[in-house]
Amino acid sequence: MELSDNKKENHESLLEEDKLFTGAIRLIKIDNLIKNCNFLEAVENLYSLDQDGLLKDESKALLTQIKNKGDYIEKGIQAMYFYKNKDYETALKYFETYLQYNPKDRKAWLLKAEIEEKYYLFEKAIESYEKLEKLTEDLTIYRKKAYCFLRLGQIQETIKCLDCIIEQQPDNKDAIEFKKYCFLQYRQSGFVDVKRDEKGRCILKSTLQKKLKIVEIILLSLIISGFLVYFLGKTSMALSGLKHEDSAVRIKSIIALRGNNREDVINKLIETLNDKNPSVRATTVRILGDSGSTKPVEYLLPLIKDKDWSVRKTTVEVLGQMKDSRATEPIIELIKNSEEQVSIRLKALHSLENIDSAKLSPLLPVLLADSQPKIRMYSARTIAKFSLKNHLSELKARLKMETDPEVSDVIVRAISKFKEKDK
């Protein structure tokens, strides 16, 4: 018995040493972030250190050092606060102000671009991603930019972004499959030329804007006739645009119907879920999710198995926002599918957490042994987040066999949180 107690004490001592070492490594990373003006990411890491109960005095000193850089730091911190609370409109304004003073902050450009995507401001999102390209070598930026170009119907520019990834990572299956998909789109719709300035930057002028110039003139005349006539006219034109041969026009028409919760409009949008173009389907899913109606749920569920990854990802995210229990089992089925893309499985896990967090618990021990490190990390964090003591033994067992250092670090921090709560 005494020997067993000694082993337990040694194990706890090793965990404590590992915890301090991990904290020191994280402080070095934070110091480097500050030197490179990545203040928002540094602040995020400092708050994480504080929550983990690590090196609190050192963290407080570094946070003071960041805040002393100027009043604009507070704007950035407020932007992060509004972003996390899903007040994206206010967050965007604060990010824009913050970036005027600190245009070197990677996190700010990334979150700004993501907000612009949420509001379908794909051209602005591309500009933000291009700013971010100069600050990081992270190839996922090209992936995000490629998606924005695709949503604008600019296939050639999408392929250029993917080529940047494939050139450096020839075995990147996601980029290769995405490129194949783009060539398929090209055979259906052709390329859309994008002009560039003398520095090679994109001058984004949507062909759709040209095509809708006449429509805009008609809308202006309708405004003069009165708000009611304008509203009905706009809805009528948007509905007729859902059948247009140009997919870009169909997408614009779908977006124009956002916030219109009339039953006939909802029914027309549901029909659009069968559109042959995946960008049209994905946009429709997003707009139906914003409608506030529960009717679309049964029509969205089959799209969890859509052949296009962007449609599956958008559908899973939207169903999580709608919090309808009918989506629970199909989402669990997707999570268990190890063949699915990791980013989509993670999105599904977050959605399940929104719909019914109790359904997560039986999945987590299984996911601790998943082949994907990011899934294992999510599982460890979630076990700690919901204080699921019944899974603590699985966490400790996983730590002994884990080979990925990043996953080990997450598991150690998760176990440490249980120990802190027991004090």
Secondary structure, DSSP 8 states (H G I E B T S, - for coil): -HHHHHHHHHHHHHHHHHHHHHHHHHHHHHHHHHHTT-HHHHHHHHHHHHHTT--HHHHHHHHHHHHTT-THHHHHHHHHHHHHTT-HHHHHHHHHHHHHH-TT-HHHHHHHHHHHHHTT-HHHHHHHHHHHHTT---THHHHHHHHHHHHTT-HHHHHHHHHHHHHH-TT-HHHHHHHHHHHHHHHHH-----EE-TTS-EE---HHHHHTHHHHHHHHHHHHH-HHHHHHHHHHHHHHHTT-SSHHHHHHHHHHTTT---HHHHHHHHHHTT-S-HHHHHHHHHHHHHT--STTHHHHGGGGG-SSHHHHHHHHHHHHHHT-GGGHHHHHHHHH-TTS-HHHHHHHHHHHHHHHGGGTTTTHHHHTT-SSHHHHHHHHHHHHHTT-GGGHHHHHHHHHH---HHHHHHHHHHHHHHHHHH-
